[in-house]
Amino acid sequence: MAFDVDKYTATSVAVNWADLDLARFREHPLPEGSLRTLRYMADVEYHTVCYTRDLLTTPSHKEADMSAFMTMWNREEFWHGEALAEVLSYHDITVDFDELKANRLKLGWKDRLDPIKQSVVGKLVGMDFVAVHMAWGAANEWSAITAYNRMAELEEDPVLAELLKRIAKQEARHVAFYTSQARDRLAKSKKAQVFARFALSNFWAPVGSSIMDKVEVQHVMGHLMGGPEGRKAARKIDTAISGLPGLQGLTIVDDSLNALGIAA
């Protein structure tokens, strides 16, 4: 079924946590390793605006459905960051925009060049870039929903689990949009399939890899995707990605975990 963008934009809301007893974390704090993973997740959600910024220089922004989705998607991801920051605040961990800005400044020229690179690639590839963008987005959103569900399973805290399931529910709609768009666009263009396969095979990395220190990426991937059950979840993502037209056999998540030295 085609994704109904009008329905999505009409029903998009900020994730709700007002009814959750987050104050219980004062008496039942989360482990340090879990807090480290949640902090990573919060930072990634807050950085979504940079991803949107880069895409405004590409052919993707020229399509009305894309612009509508990206606007609401960016808003929902921001509130995911706010919800996670609220959990962290009950553990005396403050996430603020000054610190996030400082982290972006540390990227230096890399952050400044990203929009330019996206623009150049978009012009070279043309409208087939949109298919690549959608396939890439699908891989990222499948990873996100898997990460939130894995975190809920591993922590077994009822309040945290409920919050993460609410976030994952919104991520599921993001997955549906990207997947629907990627499948349709890749099916119509062999050139798009070639570009998407090349991009994902050579440049895709776990979400957050471009903005976080490698040691933090290794911690989060080891926490969520390490061991037999973690790898099982990772391979489900690969199976979903390889189900898209022209992407059969890709194992980008499993390969990235191996490259990071994550134990299977």
C-alpha positions as CSV (number, residue, x, y, z in Angstrom):
1,M,0.0,0.0,0.0
2,A,1.2,3.5,-0.8
3,F,2.0,5.7,2.2
4,D,-0.6,8.4,2.8
5,V,1.4,11.5,3.5
6,D,-1.7,13.7,4.0
7,K,-2.9,11.3,6.7
8,Y,0.5,11.3,8.3
9,T,0.9,15.0,8.4
10,A,-2.7,15.4,9.8
11,T,-2.1,12.9,12.6
12,S,1.6,13.7,13.5
13,V,2.0,14.6,17.2
14,A,4.8,14.9,19.6
15,V,5.5,11.7,21.5
16,N,3.8,11.9,24.9
17,W,5.4,11.1,28.2
18,A,3.5,13.3,30.6
19,D,1.5,10.3,32.0
20,L,4.7,8.3,32.7
21,D,6.2,8.2,36.2
22,L,9.7,9.3,35.2
23,A,10.4,10.3,38.8
24,R,10.7,6.6,39.7
25,F,14.2,6.8,38.2
26,R,15.3,8.7,41.3
27,E,14.7,5.5,43.3
28,H,15.4,3.0,40.5
29,P,18.1,4.5,38.3
30,L,19.2,3.0,35.1
31,P,22.6,1.4,34.8
32,E,25.5,3.6,33.6
33,G,25.8,1.6,30.3
34,S,22.2,2.1,29.5
35,L,22.4,5.9,30.3
36,R,25.3,6.1,27.9
37,T,23.3,4.5,25.1
38,L,20.3,6.7,25.8
39,R,22.5,9.8,25.7
40,Y,23.8,8.7,22.3
41,M,20.2,8.2,21.1
42,A,19.2,11.6,22.4
43,D,22.1,13.3,20.6
44,V,21.3,11.6,17.3
45,E,17.6,12.6,17.5
46,Y,18.5,16.2,18.1
47,H,20.9,16.1,15.1
48,T,18.1,15.2,12.7
49,V,17.8,18.9,11.8
50,C,21.3,18.7,10.3
51,Y,20.3,15.8,8.1
52,T,17.3,17.8,7.0
53,R,19.5,20.8,6.3
54,D,21.7,18.8,4.0
55,L,18.8,17.3,2.1
56,L,17.4,20.8,1.3
57,T,20.2,21.1,-1.2
58,T,19.2,18.0,-3.1
59,P,16.3,17.1,-5.5
60,S,14.4,15.5,-2.7
61,H,13.1,18.9,-1.4
62,K,11.5,19.7,-4.8
63,E,8.7,17.1,-4.2
64,A,5.7,18.2,-2.2
65,D,5.2,14.8,-0.4
66,M,8.9,14.8,0.5
67,S,8.8,18.3,2.0
68,A,5.7,17.5,3.9
69,F,7.0,14.3,5.3
70,M,10.5,15.7,6.2
71,T,8.9,18.6,8.1
72,M,6.8,16.4,10.3
73,W,9.5,13.8,10.6
74,N,12.0,16.4,11.8
75,R,9.5,17.6,14.4
76,E,8.8,14.1,15.7
77,E,12.5,13.2,15.9
78,F,13.1,16.4,17.9
79,W,10.5,15.4,20.5
80,H,12.1,11.9,20.7
81,G,15.2,13.7,21.7
82,E,13.3,15.8,24.3
83,A,11.7,12.7,25.8
84,L,15.1,10.9,26.1
85,A,16.6,14.1,27.6
86,E,13.9,14.1,30.2
87,V,14.8,10.6,31.3
88,L,18.4,11.6,31.4
89,S,17.6,14.6,33.5
90,Y,16.3,12.3,36.3
91,H,19.8,10.9,36.4
92,D,21.3,14.4,36.7
93,I,22.5,14.2,33.0
94,T,21.8,17.5,31.2
95,V,21.5,17.6,27.4
96,D,21.4,21.1,26.1
97,F,21.7,22.7,22.7
98,D,24.9,24.6,23.6
99,E,26.7,21.3,24.1
100,L,25.2,19.9,20.9
101,K,26.3,23.0,19.0
102,A,29.8,22.5,20.4
103,N,29.8,18.9,19.2
104,R,28.9,20.1,15.7
105,L,31.6,22.7,15.7
106,K,34.1,20.0,16.6
107,L,33.3,18.4,13.2
108,G,34.7,21.6,11.6
109,W,34.9,21.6,7.8
110,K,33.2,18.2,7.6
111,D,30.0,19.6,8.9
112,R,30.2,22.6,6.6
113,L,31.0,20.5,3.5
114,D,28.2,18.0,4.0
115,P,25.5,20.2,2.4
116,I,27.8,21.0,-0.5
117,K,28.6,17.3,-1.1
118,Q,24.9,16.4,-1.0
119,S,24.2,19.2,-3.5
120,V,26.9,18.1,-5.9
121,V,25.9,14.4,-5.7
122,G,22.2,15.3,-6.1
123,K,23.0,17.3,-9.3
124,L,25.1,14.6,-10.7
125,V,22.7,11.8,-10.0
126,G,19.5,13.8,-10.8
127,M,16.1,12.6,-9.7
128,D,17.4,9.1,-9.1
129,F,19.1,10.7,-6.0
130,V,15.7,10.6,-4.4
131,A,15.5,6.8,-4.6
132,V,19.0,6.7,-3.0
133,H,17.9,9.0,-0.3
134,M,14.8,6.9,0.4
135,A,16.8,3.6,0.5
136,W,19.3,5.2,2.9
137,G,16.5,6.6,5.0
138,A,14.8,3.2,5.2
139,A,18.1,1.6,6.4
140,N,18.4,4.3,9.1
141,E,14.8,4.1,10.3
142,W,14.9,0.2,10.4
143,S,18.0,0.6,12.5
144,A,16.3,3.2,14.8
145,I,13.2,1.1,15.4
146,T,15.3,-2.0,16.1
147,A,17.5,0.0,18.5
148,Y,14.5,1.3,20.5
149,N,12.9,-2.1,20.7
150,R,16.2,-3.8,21.7
151,M,16.7,-1.2,24.4
152,A,13.2,-1.8,25.8
153,E,13.9,-5.6,25.9
154,L,17.3,-5.4,27.4
155,E,16.5,-2.8,30.2
156,E,13.3,-4.4,31.3
157,D,12.3,-1.2,33.1
158,P,8.5,-0.8,32.7
159,V,8.5,3.0,32.4
160,L,11.5,3.2,30.0
161,A,10.0,0.3,28.0
162,E,6.7,2.1,27.5
163,L,8.4,5.3,26.5
164,L,10.7,3.5,24.0
165,K,7.7,1.6,22.6
166,R,5.9,4.9,22.0
167,I,8.9,6.3,20.2
168,A,9.3,3.1,18.2
169,K,5.6,3.3,17.1
170,Q,6.3,6.7,15.5
171,E,9.5,5.3,14.0
172,A,7.4,2.6,12.4
173,R,5.5,5.2,10.4
174,H,8.9,6.7,9.3
175,V,10.0,3.2,8.1
176,A,6.7,2.9,6.2
177,F,7.3,6.1,4.3
178,Y,10.9,5.5,3.4
179,T,10.3,1.9,2.5
180,S,7.3,2.7,0.3
181,Q,9.1,5.4,-1.5
182,A,12.3,3.4,-1.9
183,R,10.5,0.4,-3.3
184,D,8.5,2.3,-5.8
185,R,11.4,4.5,-7.0
186,L,14.0,1.7,-7.2
187,A,11.6,-0.5,-9.1
188,K,11.3,2.1,-11.8
189,S,15.0,2.8,-12.4
190,K,17.9,0.4,-12.8
191,K,20.2,3.4,-12.5
192,A,18.8,4.3,-9.1
193,Q,19.3,0.7,-8.0
194,V,23.0,0.9,-9.0
195,F,23.5,4.2,-7.2
196,A,21.7,3.0,-4.1
197,R,23.6,-0.2,-3.9
198,F,26.9,1.6,-4.4
199,A,26.1,4.2,-1.8
200,L,24.9,1.8,0.9
201,S,27.7,-0.7,0.3
202,N,30.5,1.8,0.4
203,F,29.3,4.6,2.7
204,W,26.5,3.5,5.1
205,A,27.4,3.3,8.7
206,P,25.4,3.0,11.9
207,V,23.3,6.1,12.6
208,G,25.4,8.6,14.6
209,S,28.7,7.4,13.3
210,S,29.4,10.7,11.6
211,I,28.8,12.8,14.7
212,M,29.9,10.6,17.6
213,D,33.3,9.4,18.7
214,K,34.0,5.8,17.5
215,V,34.2,4.5,21.1
216,E,30.6,5.7,21.7
217,V,29.4,4.0,18.5
218,Q,31.1,0.8,19.5
219,H,29.5,1.0,23.0
220,V,26.0,1.5,21.6
221,M,26.3,-1.1,18.9
222,G,27.8,-3.6,21.3
223,H,25.0,-2.9,23.8
224,L,22.2,-3.2,21.4
225,M,23.5,-5.4,18.6
226,G,26.2,-7.5,20.2
227,G,25.8,-11.2,21.0
228,P,23.6,-13.8,19.3
229,E,20.3,-11.9,20.0
230,G,21.7,-8.6,18.9
231,R,23.1,-10.0,15.7
232,K,19.8,-11.7,15.0
233,A,18.1,-8.3,15.2
234,A,20.8,-6.7,13.0
235,R,20.3,-9.4,10.4
236,K,16.6,-8.7,10.3
237,I,17.5,-5.2,9.3
238,D,19.7,-6.5,6.5
239,T,17.0,-8.8,5.3
240,A,14.6,-5.9,5.1
241,I,17.1,-3.7,3.2
242,S,18.0,-6.5,0.8
243,G,14.3,-6.9,0.0
244,L,14.3,-3.6,-1.8
245,P,14.6,-3.8,-5.7
246,G,18.3,-4.1,-6.7
247,L,19.6,-4.4,-3.2
248,Q,19.4,-8.2,-2.8
249,G,22.2,-9.7,-0.7
250,L,23.3,-6.5,1.0
251,T,24.5,-7.1,4.6
252,I,25.5,-3.5,5.5
253,V,24.5,-3.7,9.2
254,D,26.3,-7.0,9.8
255,D,29.3,-5.8,7.9
256,S,29.4,-2.5,9.9
257,L,29.2,-4.4,13.2
258,N,32.1,-6.6,12.1
259,A,34.1,-3.6,11.1
260,L,33.5,-2.1,14.6
261,G,34.7,-5.3,16.3
262,I,31.3,-6.1,17.8
263,A,31.2,-9.6,19.1
264,A,28.5,-11.8,17.5
